């Protein structure tokens, strides 16, 4: 399949407007990971249980909302638009929303990306730097060339998808991007990947099992080293 990445694949992200970001409530917790080989590998792991978020009234009027930790929340209306347009590569999970500490009725769900864009090839600059056999830590070099990030032979054709090792990046096809641009309002940016600057630092994504269900991972038949 021929595709110009710069023109036809985008990422979905928060606009960065701090007043529009929801905060996790204290009921949300993260697992803690320790390593019996390297104390320096101690870190937080995946979230435990349901997401609970404090959102203000202004944000509640949006079709798409975000938290400080880049969780994407979509309204029931957005989901209907997604489904009517036959967008694929996502699931949803219930979310608890509060205002001034009190639980409120709402139409939002947490968007979970299930589409798969494969593992980033080394041509984009991403290389595995460390894989700890004791605690499962994975470290990668960062993306230096976004236009070489996606291996189309590994992409499952989903409208919404992730690329490993960037599970927090929500990738969109051209069709999905056009729809979400309309829905996103002032809370959301849709950026062509060719417009992204090279990353600095390293990537530490955890394991794929932190982001996808075991069933989905089995479907993808991915390498054991990242599961």
N, C-alpha and C positions, 0 to 999 in steps of 0.2 A: 504494500500500500504506500502510495506517495503522499506525503504530508509535510508542509512547511511548518515546523514547530513554532517558529516565531509568530506566525500568523494565526495558527489554529488551535493551540493549546494555551490555556491560561490557568492562573491559580486564583482561588477564592480566599480572601482574607478580610479581617477586620479593617475598617478604615483608619483605625488608630485614634479615633476620637475618644478620649478617656472618659468623657461624661456618658458615653453610650455603652460602656463595658460593665457587664454584671460581675459581681464578686461571689466567690464560693462561700457558702455558709459553713459554720464551724462543724456541722454534722458530717461534712465531707472529709474523708480521710484517705491517706495514701499508704501503701505498704512500705516497709523498710527492708532494704536488701543489704546483707552483710556478706563479706567474702573471707573465707578461711585461709586464702592464699595471699591476698593483698588488702590490708586495711584501707588503703586509699580508694578502694572500689566501693566503699559503703555509700549508699545513695537511696533516694526514694524510688519506689516502684510504681506500678499502676494504681489507679484510683480504685477504691473499694465501694461497691454498691452504687446506688442511684445518685445522680447529680442533683444538688440543691443550690439554687442561685438566687441572690438578691438582685432584682431589677427595678429600676425606677419607672414611673408611669410613662415617661417620654419614650423609653425603650420599648415598652409593652405595645406601643402603637406601631412598631415596625414589623415587617414581614420576616426579617432575619435579624437575629441578635447574637452577640458574642460575649464571652467572658474573658477575664484577664488571662486565663490559661488556654485561650484559643478554642474553646468549645463553641461549636456553631449550633445555634438554636433556630429552628424553622417553624413557622406558623402552620396551622392546618391548611390555610388557604394556599401557602407556598407548596405544601405537599400535594395538594390537589392539582396545582399547576404542573408540578414535576411529573405526576402520574399521567395527566392528560397529554403531556408532551412526550410520554414514553421514555423519560430519562431513567437511566439505570445506574447501578453501582453504589447504592446507598441503602441503609436501613435506618430505623429510628428507635429511640429509647425514651421512655418517660422521664420527665424532669420535674422536680419540685421547684416552684418559684415563690419567693416571698417578697413582700414590700414592708419595710420597717419591721422586719422580723416575723411578720404574720403570713401564713400560707394563703395564696390567692388563687382563684380560678384563672385558667389561661388556656391558650390553644397551642402552646409551643411543645416541641419535642426536640431531643438532642439528635443531631444528624451524625450518623455513623457511616464512614466511608468503607465500602466493601469491594469496590472496583479495584482492579489490579493493573498497574502499569509496568510491572516487572522490577528488576533490580537495576539500579543505575549503572551503566557501563563505565569503564575506566576512562573512556574518551571525554567524559564530562568532568573529570577530575576526582571522582569519588573512588577511594580505595580503602579496603579494610586495613586498619592499623593495628587493632588488637582484638582478640577474642579470648576471653577468660574462661577456662574450662570449669572453674569452681563456681562462679556466681553468674556466668552468662553475659558479662559486660561486653558490649561491642562498641568499638570506636572506629570512626571513618574520617577520612579527609573530606573537606567541604567541596561543594559544587563550584567549579571555576568557569564552566561553559554550559549554560542552561540549554542551548540549542542541541546539545548532544546527550541530554539527560534521559530521554525516553527511547527505549528499544521497542519499536512498533511490533516486532515479532513476538514480544512478551506481553504486550498490552492485550487485555481481554475484550476490548471494544466497548467498555463501559463509558457512560457519559460523565460520570464522576468517579475519580479513582485516585489511588495513592501510588507513589513510587518509593521503593525502599532504597536507602534508609532515611527517607523524609516523610514519615507517617503523619506528621502534623500539617503537611502541605496538602491542600485539597485541590486536585487538578481537574480541569473542566475541558470538555470538547467545545468546539465553536458553538454548537447548538445550546448546550447547557449554559455557556457563558452569556449568550444573548438573553436567555430567559432570566438568569439570576441578576443581570445588570438592571433589569426593570424592577425586580422584586427587592433588591438589596437596599435601595435608598441611601441615606447618609451614613449607614452603619457599616457598609460593605464596599470593598474594592475588588475588581476583577482585572487582573494584570496579565498581559501576554508574557509567557515565560522568557521570550527573547528580550524583554525590557528589564529583566531582573539583573541586578549587579552580582558579580562573583561573591560568593560567601567568604567569610573569614572564620578562622578557628576550626573546630572539629564538630562532628555529628555524633551524638550518643543517643540513639533512638530506643534503647531497651531491646526487647525481643519482639518478634512479629506477633507472638501470642498475646502481647499486651494490647494489640490493636485490632486483631481479627480473631474470630472464633476458631476453635480447633477444627470444626467442620469445614469452615471456609479455607483454612490453611491446607487441609487434606485435599480439597478440591483443586487448589492451585499447585499442589505437588512441588512446593518450594524446597530448596536445599535445607537439610537438617541444621546447618550451622547458624541459621538466622531464626529458627522457630522459637 
